[in-house]
Amino acid sequence: MQANKRLAVPGDIPILTVDTTRRRAVMAGGALALAGALPEAARAQSDWPNKPVRFVVPFPAGGGADLGARVIAVHMGTAFGKPVVVENRAGADGAVAALEVVKSAPDGHTLYFGTATSMSYVPALKKAPPYDPVADFTPISKLCIFTFYLAVPPTLPVNTLAEFVAYVKANPGKLAYATGNSTGILAMGQLMNSNKLDMTHVPYKGEAQAAVDLVGGRVQAMFVTPAILPQLMKEKFKLLAVLLPQRTRAFPDVPTMAEAGQPLVNISPWGGLLGPAKMPRDLVERISRDFNGVMRRPDVIEQYDKLGLLPTPSTQDAMAALVKEQRDVFAKTMRDIGIQQE
């Protein structure tokens, strides 16, 4: 009797022959065996996300990175289909948060708001870095660039960056500059080194503490973020240049460092979306696609502009290139300005 033939029975109800039944059973068994042979990561990504996604931020609540993360977390949750929970892990210039991500499973449920401080500065500063920014992470997309302005008090007789450079050269050793973060340290170091300037460096633990002495006149220059700008603008501080590839809508008359004649001041205070190493390519592409959609929302762009953040969504390959490039830029800058490894 041939397979797939119908047998005539009362009521003419079709039934399967024994051969057909056996074939289907074998096919079903094969499908189950194939599913069992799939790598665990591939099976996990098929139903990603199956729980809330952690969005690890390397700074305390209330800062620029934290606020930037919270602006997009809700939209990311909508795009992903599960809540995205911002998790602040401050400490050791971002190394605490970075290590938390490194030891997490590469299943897409832990994402990292990596910044230049933890991904470029820390690896360049340490003789024995706690992690490799290239090998220990999966790049997903660029996220943003943090805005920094070079600010000077109204009492300083300069109105442009060129005038500032000339004034410092005319008064060697008489002026001081403040820093409250790694970007300020390296950007001002580049400015000093490329122009052979002689100024006293006064480091502070944070921008807020430095602002007190900046307003009080004990230091005469500083790269500042929008977080303290209201305080400075109330005192009529002057902004000489912005550390961005383009001018800002908030201060369209303030030139970029390149426009102001200082193209060698090229530190990028970047932020990016990363995950642990060895995330599956298909999963990374899906997260990157959804994330890029969030970062291009008009309401997100508007909110980021108010925070002094420039959205820079990208491909994962562009993010990988940025990590490598800025790792090398930070390391070279530190050598050039004489910062010793710890």
ChimeraX attribute file (.defattr): number of C-alpha atoms within 10 A of each C-alpha:
attribute: neighborCount
match mode: 1-to-1
recipient: residues
	/A:1	7
	/A:2	9
	/A:3	12
	/A:4	13
	/A:5	12
	/A:6	13
	/A:7	12
	/A:8	10
	/A:9	9
	/A:10	7
	/A:11	6
	/A:12	9
	/A:13	9
	/A:14	12
	/A:15	13
	/A:16	13
	/A:17	15
	/A:18	12
	/A:19	12
	/A:20	14
	/A:21	13
	/A:22	11
	/A:23	12
	/A:24	11
	/A:25	10
	/A:26	12
	/A:27	11
	/A:28	11
	/A:29	12
	/A:30	12
	/A:31	11
	/A:32	11
	/A:33	11
	/A:34	10
	/A:35	11
	/A:36	11
	/A:37	10
	/A:38	11
	/A:39	9
	/A:40	10
	/A:41	16
	/A:42	14
	/A:43	13
	/A:44	16
	/A:45	18
	/A:46	11
	/A:47	9
	/A:48	20
	/A:49	17
	/A:50	14
	/A:51	12
	/A:52	16
	/A:53	22
	/A:54	18
	/A:55	23
	/A:56	26
	/A:57	27
	/A:58	26
	/A:59	22
	/A:60	15
	/A:61	16
	/A:62	11
	/A:63	12
	/A:64	19
	/A:65	23
	/A:66	19
	/A:67	18
	/A:68	24
	/A:69	22
	/A:70	19
	/A:71	17
	/A:72	20
	/A:73	21
	/A:74	17
	/A:75	20
	/A:76	25
	/A:77	19
	/A:78	13
	/A:79	17
	/A:80	19
	/A:81	15
	/A:82	17
	/A:83	18
	/A:84	25
	/A:85	18
	/A:86	22
	/A:87	21
	/A:88	16
	/A:89	19
	/A:90	17
	/A:91	13
	/A:92	14
	/A:93	19
	/A:94	21
	/A:95	21
	/A:96	17
	/A:97	23
	/A:98	31
	/A:99	16
	/A:100	15
	/A:101	25
	/A:102	21
	/A:103	11
	/A:104	15
	/A:105	15
	/A:106	20
	/A:107	22
	/A:108	23
	/A:109	19
	/A:110	22
	/A:111	25
	/A:112	28
	/A:113	26
	/A:114	29
	/A:115	28
	/A:116	24
	/A:117	22
	/A:118	24
	/A:119	27
	/A:120	26
	/A:121	23
	/A:122	27
	/A:123	22
	/A:124	25
	/A:125	17
	/A:126	12
	/A:127	11
	/A:128	12
	/A:129	13
	/A:130	13
	/A:131	17
	/A:132	15
	/A:133	23
	/A:134	15
	/A:135	11
	/A:136	17
	/A:137	23
	/A:138	25
	/A:139	28
	/A:140	31
	/A:141	27
	/A:142	29
	/A:143	26
	/A:144	24
	/A:145	21
	/A:146	25
	/A:147	24
	/A:148	24
	/A:149	24
	/A:150	21
	/A:151	23
	/A:152	28
	/A:153	22
	/A:154	18
	/A:155	11
	/A:156	14
	/A:157	11
	/A:158	17
	/A:159	13
	/A:160	16
	/A:161	21
	/A:162	13
	/A:163	13
	/A:164	17
	/A:165	16
	/A:166	14
	/A:167	16
	/A:168	19
	/A:169	16
	/A:170	12
	/A:171	12
	/A:172	13
	/A:173	12
	/A:174	12
	/A:175	16
	/A:176	18
	/A:177	21
	/A:178	26
	/A:179	26
	/A:180	20
	/A:181	17
	/A:182	18
	/A:183	23
	/A:184	24
	/A:185	21
	/A:186	23
	/A:187	25
	/A:188	23
	/A:189	21
	/A:190	21
	/A:191	19
	/A:192	17
	/A:193	17
	/A:194	15
	/A:195	15
	/A:196	13
	/A:197	19
	/A:198	17
	/A:199	18
	/A:200	15
	/A:201	16
	/A:202	16
	/A:203	16
	/A:204	15
	/A:205	10
	/A:206	11
	/A:207	20
	/A:208	14
	/A:209	14
	/A:210	22
	/A:211	22
	/A:212	14
	/A:213	15
	/A:214	22
	/A:215	18
	/A:216	11
	/A:217	16
	/A:218	15
	/A:219	22
	/A:220	22
	/A:221	25
	/A:222	27
	/A:223	26
	/A:224	28
	/A:225	21
	/A:226	18
	/A:227	17
	/A:228	12
	/A:229	16
	/A:230	11
	/A:231	14
	/A:232	22
	/A:233	14
	/A:234	8
	/A:235	12
	/A:236	14
	/A:237	20
	/A:238	21
	/A:239	27
	/A:240	23
	/A:241	25
	/A:242	25
	/A:243	26
	/A:244	22
	/A:245	15
	/A:246	15
	/A:247	18
	/A:248	18
	/A:249	11
	/A:250	11
	/A:251	12
	/A:252	10
	/A:253	12
	/A:254	21
	/A:255	23
	/A:256	21
	/A:257	24
	/A:258	17
	/A:259	15
	/A:260	15
	/A:261	13
	/A:262	17
	/A:263	12
	/A:264	14
	/A:265	20
	/A:266	20
	/A:267	19
	/A:268	23
	/A:269	21
	/A:270	26
	/A:271	28
	/A:272	25
	/A:273	25
	/A:274	30
	/A:275	28
	/A:276	25
	/A:277	20
	/A:278	15
	/A:279	20
	/A:280	16
	/A:281	12
	/A:282	12
	/A:283	20
	/A:284	21
	/A:285	15
	/A:286	15
	/A:287	22
	/A:288	22
	/A:289	18
	/A:290	16
	/A:291	25
	/A:292	21
	/A:293	14
	/A:294	22
	/A:295	23
	/A:296	13
	/A:297	12
	/A:298	10
	/A:299	13
	/A:300	17
	/A:301	18
	/A:302	13
	/A:303	15
	/A:304	21
	/A:305	16
	/A:306	13
	/A:307	19
	/A:308	21
	/A:309	25
	/A:310	22
	/A:311	23
	/A:312	18
	/A:313	23
	/A:314	20
	/A:315	15
	/A:316	22
	/A:317	12
	/A:318	14
	/A:319	23
	/A:320	20
	/A:321	13
	/A:322	18
	/A:323	23
	/A:324	14
	/A:325	12
	/A:326	20
	/A:327	21
	/A:328	16
	/A:329	18
	/A:330	27
	/A:331	18
	/A:332	13
	/A:333	20
	/A:334	20
	/A:335	14
	/A:336	14
	/A:337	17
	/A:338	11
	/A:339	15
	/A:340	11
	/A:341	14
	/A:342	10
